[in-house]
């Protein structure tokens, strides 16, 4: 069930951007994908995140992707706009665009051009916070070299009231407990597919996920089990998909998720440079991991 006052709750798919063979965006395919995700039980989408290859989109493409998602979203299906950028001015501009076009919230990385200091990180969030739209902070220390540790999250929470939640992608399963203790008003969303079960034990309100692009119904089933605390039923399912979900924590996650989409009959398509297709050994492993997950759900 969606939460109209907290659109960052539930399963939010970080959507892949569909490029055609000439590497132009197929906006019709993207709109259909948003509607398909809604029809298959997820609560919303996050366009222009890392999985959406926002770094290699033009400003016009990035704006149109968000506008397409909002136009395609059925009533009650949420759109959280990725607004990561090198500078706070750029991120603020994207947050303003999101607010003007009806997005329910934005997802904001720390500064990602260099290893920013704590003061600079807080200033970055404060600047984007002036837009007034709810902000989901995005902790991705692998890409940004900035780790939003619990004490820093507490500072952001104190100084930027409209930062409401955090997408936790560090892979540190202790982190969620620390955030609850030191920044109790900040809600936590699972940010990496392969720690869903572990983070759920500490209390989470949502999951910004990659593999629902390929397996939304299965992901909804698993999410509902773990958030209900039914780990006996969830564990066999999680074991079957965990190797597949682990690709979400690798640098090749975009190619892997797009290939998984192709395997299950969705359209993943190519990536733009500098990303190349998976090497043969990685592709074989991804195909085997996908087959194992599909076989489990076929039998159950």
Buried (B, 14 or more C-beta within 10 A) or exposed (E): EBBEEBBBBBBBBBBBBBBEEEEEBBBEBBBBBBBBBBEBBBBBBBBBBBBBBBBBBEEEBBBBBBBBBBEBBEEEBBBBBBBBBEEBEBBBBBBBBBBEBEBBBBBBBBBBEEBBEBEBBBBBBBBBBEBEBBBBBBBBBBBBBBBBBBEBBBBBBEEBEBBBBBBBBBBBBEBBBBBBEBBEEBBBBBBBBBBBBBBBEBEBBBBBBBBBBBBBEBBBBBBBBBBEEEEEBBEEBBEBBBBBBBBBBBEBBBBBBBBBBBBBEBBBBBBBEEBEEBEEEBBEBBBEBBEBBBEBBEEE
